[in-house]
Amino acid sequence: MPLSYLFIPHLQSLLEIPFYCPPLPEIQFIPKTICLSIGYLLSYSEALALPKCRTFTYAMEPTKRERVLLTVQQKFQIVSRIEEGDTLIRLSTVFGVGVSTVGYMRRDSAKTKMFSSASNGKSAKLRKTMKCGNDEELDNVPYKLFI
């Protein structure tokens, strides 16, 4: 089965082309659309002579990985395991993140350590971002009122 299909809007001028393919079960067709199998039915010059339209290529399944958000505590575990000598590849497979993400955590290890030590254990388990306000002194004022 060919991998490339050309979907052309149904026009009267294209009715002269005798190569229509039967509906394929894996492709949902839009009504009044002609499907031409480029690989088997048209030569390259015939395919280039057709009017410009949308081309879909079905070569393989998408390999995009789902986005993984780690908590501050997990980030601290990754940083401490890097310091113990674990490899980036092993840590990326264990935690389900990319190798470059683990590398970024190694680069920002000082920030991760500071943030996890400043936060109590409860917020480190729940919190996933390490963003602070622009004025840290202003952010600390409500905490000083309760102390």
MOSULWO-V936498 format. One record per run of one state. SS is the DSSP state (2 for helix, 1 for strand, 0 for the rest). FROM is the first residue (numbers start at 0). TO is the last residue. If there is no record, write none. Layout:
SS_FROM_TO + SS_FROM_TO
This chain:
0_0_2 + 1_3_8 + 0_9_10 + 2_11_15 + 0_16_31 + 1_32_36 + 2_37_40 + 0_41_42 + 2_43_48 + 0_49_53 + 1_54_56 + 0_57_70 + 2_71_83 + 0_84_86 + 2_87_94 + 0_95_97 + 2_98_106 + 0_107_107 + 2_108_117 + 0_118_119 + 2_120_125 + 0_126_134 + 2_135_145 + 0_146_146
